[in-house]
């Protein structure tokens, strides 16, 4: 996976290439839990490509996870395993900026699986909307539904992967409106203000 995007620093914020994603899991740590769902919106040259799938986590789905996400054991039984899905994810991440609400969490799972199944590390720029919220919004809470509500973005059925991914996309572009007013207008500006992790986020 490349970590240098052609003409990356020259592009205005809203013309940058993004891979915006969300995962749902059975727990908090990739060596102790599995993915139940992943959704990704790839944006290149203003065009969106969407991908989503349920995943067999190869772990039991705890009752508290079902209560939080609505995802049951029956819903993931017979679904593809992460090893089958990962090559598709790898392609969709190419030449993009990895975007999530809490990048270190989503990254930790995918990087774990990249090493396990693809025998390589994930290396690419990343931009975290949770980090942007903490830096710029001064809200009481910074979870996705709270931030989405701040921007008057509708988020129904939170903790389902595509719903959350669409919300992250909309939150990201609302942030760009704000950043542009502060003179942060290009990819280069994101780097100058330390808003992008160049190759990988900090360890959780």
ChimeraX attribute file (.defattr): number of C-alpha atoms within 10 A of each C-alpha:
attribute: neighborCount
match mode: 1-to-1
recipient: residues
	/A:1	14
	/A:2	13
	/A:3	17
	/A:4	16
	/A:5	15
	/A:6	9
	/A:7	9
	/A:8	18
	/A:9	16
	/A:10	14
	/A:11	15
	/A:12	16
	/A:13	22
	/A:14	17
	/A:15	15
	/A:16	20
	/A:17	22
	/A:18	27
	/A:19	26
	/A:20	30
	/A:21	28
	/A:22	27
	/A:23	24
	/A:24	23
	/A:25	23
	/A:26	24
	/A:27	16
	/A:28	14
	/A:29	14
	/A:30	18
	/A:31	11
	/A:32	9
	/A:33	17
	/A:34	24
	/A:35	23
	/A:36	30
	/A:37	24
	/A:38	23
	/A:39	22
	/A:40	28
	/A:41	24
	/A:42	22
	/A:43	21
	/A:44	15
	/A:45	10
	/A:46	11
	/A:47	9
	/A:48	12
	/A:49	11
	/A:50	16
	/A:51	14
	/A:52	18
	/A:53	16
	/A:54	23
	/A:55	24
	/A:56	22
	/A:57	22
	/A:58	15
	/A:59	15
	/A:60	14
	/A:61	23
	/A:62	13
	/A:63	14
	/A:64	11
	/A:65	16
	/A:66	13
	/A:67	10
	/A:68	11
	/A:69	18
	/A:70	14
	/A:71	22
	/A:72	16
	/A:73	16
	/A:74	10
	/A:75	14
	/A:76	21
	/A:77	16
	/A:78	11
	/A:79	16
	/A:80	15
	/A:81	18
	/A:82	23
	/A:83	14
	/A:84	12
	/A:85	15
	/A:86	16
	/A:87	13
	/A:88	11
	/A:89	19
	/A:90	14
	/A:91	10
	/A:92	20
	/A:93	22
	/A:94	18
	/A:95	20
	/A:96	24
	/A:97	26
	/A:98	27
	/A:99	27
	/A:100	28
	/A:101	28
	/A:102	19
	/A:103	23
	/A:104	17
	/A:105	18
	/A:106	21
	/A:107	24
	/A:108	21
	/A:109	19
	/A:110	20
	/A:111	19
	/A:112	18
	/A:113	21
	/A:114	20
	/A:115	12
	/A:116	12
	/A:117	14
	/A:118	15
	/A:119	10
	/A:120	13
	/A:121	15
	/A:122	22
	/A:123	16
	/A:124	21
	/A:125	22
	/A:126	24
	/A:127	26
	/A:128	21
	/A:129	23
	/A:130	19
	/A:131	17
	/A:132	18
	/A:133	20
	/A:134	15
	/A:135	11
	/A:136	11
	/A:137	14
	/A:138	9
	/A:139	13
	/A:140	9
	/A:141	12
	/A:142	19
	/A:143	15
	/A:144	22
	/A:145	19
	/A:146	15
	/A:147	23
	/A:148	20
	/A:149	13
	/A:150	13
	/A:151	13
	/A:152	12
	/A:153	17
	/A:154	14
	/A:155	18
	/A:156	11
	/A:157	12
	/A:158	17
	/A:159	22
	/A:160	20
	/A:161	23
	/A:162	24
	/A:163	16
	/A:164	27
	/A:165	28
	/A:166	21
	/A:167	23
	/A:168	28
	/A:169	21
	/A:170	17
	/A:171	24
	/A:172	24
	/A:173	13
	/A:174	15
	/A:175	17
	/A:176	18
	/A:177	14
	/A:178	13
	/A:179	18
	/A:180	14
	/A:181	9
	/A:182	9
	/A:183	9
	/A:184	19
	/A:185	19
	/A:186	21
	/A:187	20
	/A:188	17
	/A:189	19
	/A:190	17
	/A:191	15
	/A:192	11
	/A:193	9
	/A:194	11
	/A:195	17
	/A:196	22
	/A:197	18
	/A:198	16
	/A:199	16
	/A:200	21
	/A:201	20
	/A:202	10
	/A:203	8
	/A:204	10
